[in-house]
Amino acid sequence: MPMIEPEEFSEFNKPQAANISRSRAQDVNAALVRMHQSSAENVQADEVGLEQSAASDVHADSISAYLSALATVEAEEFLSQKSAIGYVQAEKASVNGYTGAVLARNAEVHYGMTGVVLGSDVHAEGARTILLVGRNVTGNVTTLIDSRSALIAGLTGGLFAGLLLLLGRVLFGRK
């Protein structure tokens, strides 16, 4: 596989487009980045499109991913279909597939599994989550821990830990 060498670009001499196919890159910095069956360590762009690709750290205004794997994503607008994502921080995020955590003002989870979803407006359809916290939640979602359950679990855990510490102090404390 050919290797794309990293280059230093400022905002003024940033290339307009980077089309990467069946390649591996360290750093990609362009206005428009399209990746197909490729991988990159760091991607920074205005718009990013990934298909059957992988990236470690992606920062862009708009990102779309299909059958891809991403570790961390920071974007204004993010759309993923049938992808595996570690962490997403976005203004608007729509995920389908497997996602570790989504932090977005508007979050949509469609027919996928997500560990943690935090957002003002959350819409889920056929989704499964471990923890879901949102001001407005709509749709069909199965959640292991919702806001109320998390509060109850925290209070119960804190009470139990406090009682154990008190008991330990009484039984083994110094006089």
C-alpha positions in Angstrom: 0.0 0.0 0.0 1.3 3.5 -0.8 2.0 5.7 2.2 1.0 9.4 2.1 3.6 11.5 3.9 2.3 14.1 6.3 2.6 17.7 5.3 2.3 21.0 7.2 -0.5 23.2 5.9 -1.8 26.5 7.1 -5.4 27.6 6.6 -4.2 29.7 3.6 -2.4 27.0 1.7 -4.6 24.1 2.6 -5.4 21.9 -0.4 -9.0 22.1 -1.6 -9.5 18.3 -1.8 -7.9 15.1 -0.8 -9.1 11.8 -2.3 -7.5 8.8 -0.6 -8.2 5.3 -1.9 -6.7 2.1 -0.6 -4.0 4.0 1.2 -2.7 4.8 4.7 -2.0 8.3 5.9 -0.7 9.9 9.1 -2.2 13.4 8.8 -4.8 14.6 6.3 -5.6 18.3 6.1 -7.8 19.6 3.3 -11.1 21.5 2.7 -12.7 18.3 1.4 -11.5 14.8 2.3 -12.9 11.6 0.7 -11.6 8.2 1.9 -12.4 4.8 0.4 -10.9 1.7 1.9 -8.2 3.7 3.6 -7.0 4.7 7.0 -5.7 7.8 8.6 -4.4 8.8 12.0 -5.6 12.5 12.0 -8.1 14.1 9.7 -8.9 17.8 9.7 -11.2 19.3 7.1 -14.3 21.3 6.4 -16.1 18.2 5.0 -15.1 14.5 5.4 -16.6 11.4 3.7 -15.5 7.9 4.7 -16.5 4.6 3.1 -15.0 1.4 4.4 -12.3 3.4 6.1 -10.8 4.0 9.5 -9.6 7.1 11.3 -8.4 7.8 14.8 -9.1 11.5 15.3 -11.5 13.4 13.0 -12.3 17.1 13.2 -14.6 18.7 10.6 -17.7 20.8 10.1 -19.5 17.9 8.3 -18.7 14.2 8.5 -20.4 11.2 6.9 -19.2 7.6 7.4 -20.4 4.4 5.9 -19.1 1.0 7.0 -16.2 2.7 8.7 -14.5 2.8 12.1 -13.7 6.0 13.9 -12.1 6.5 17.4 -13.0 10.1 18.2 -15.1 12.6 16.2 -15.6 16.3 16.7 -18.0 17.9 14.2 -20.9 20.3 13.7 -22.9 17.6 11.8 -22.1 13.9 11.9 -23.8 11.0 10.1 -22.8 7.4 10.3 -24.3 4.3 8.8 -23.3 0.8 9.7 -20.2 2.0 11.4 -18.3 1.6 14.7 -17.6 4.8 16.5 -15.8 5.3 19.9 -16.8 8.9 20.8 -18.8 11.6 19.0 -19.1 15.2 20.0 -21.3 17.2 17.6 -24.0 19.8 17.3 -26.1 17.3 15.4 -25.3 13.6 15.3 -27.1 10.7 13.6 -25.6 7.2 14.3 -26.5 3.8 13.0 -24.3 0.9 14.2 -22.1 0.5 17.3 -21.2 3.7 19.2 -19.5 4.1 22.5 -20.6 7.6 23.4 -22.6 10.4 21.7 -22.6 13.9 23.1 -24.7 16.1 20.9 -27.3 18.9 21.1 -29.5 16.9 18.7 -28.8 13.2 18.8 -30.4 10.5 16.7 -29.8 6.8 17.2 -31.2 4.4 14.6 -31.2 0.7 14.9 -27.9 0.4 16.7 -26.3 0.0 20.0 -24.9 2.9 21.9 -23.2 3.0 25.3 -23.9 6.5 26.4 -26.2 9.1 24.8 -26.2 12.7 26.1 -28.2 15.4 24.4 -30.8 18.1 24.6 -33.0 16.5 22.0 -32.7 12.7 21.5 -34.6 10.7 19.0 -34.1 6.9 18.9 -35.7 4.3 16.6 -35.0 0.7 17.4 -32.0 1.6 19.5 -30.4 0.1 22.5 -28.4 2.1 25.0 -26.8 1.6 28.4 -27.3 5.2 29.6 -29.5 7.8 28.0 -29.8 11.4 29.3 -31.8 13.9 27.4 -34.1 16.8 27.9 -36.5 15.7 25.1 -36.4 12.0 24.3 -38.7 10.6 21.6 -38.9 7.3 19.7 -38.5 3.6 20.5 -35.4 2.9 22.6 -34.5 0.2 25.1 -32.3 1.8 27.9 -30.6 -0.1 30.6 -30.1 3.1 32.7 -32.1 6.2 32.1 -31.8 9.5 34.0 -34.0 8.4 36.9 -32.3 5.0 37.3 -28.8 6.7 37.2 -29.9 9.0 40.0 -31.3 6.2 42.1 -28.2 4.0 41.5 -25.9 6.9 42.5 -27.8 7.7 45.6 -28.0 4.0 46.6 -24.3 3.4 45.8 -23.3 6.5 47.8 -25.4 5.5 50.8 -24.0 2.0 50.7 -20.4 3.2 50.5 -21.0 5.7 53.3 -22.4 2.9 55.5 -19.5 0.6 54.8 -17.0 3.4 55.7 -18.8 4.2 58.9 -19.0 0.5 59.8 -15.3 0.1 59.1 -14.4 3.1 61.2 -16.6 1.8 64.1 -15.1 -1.8 63.9 -11.5 -1.0 63.1 -11.1 2.7 64.2 -8.5 3.9 66.6 -9.4 5.2 70.0 
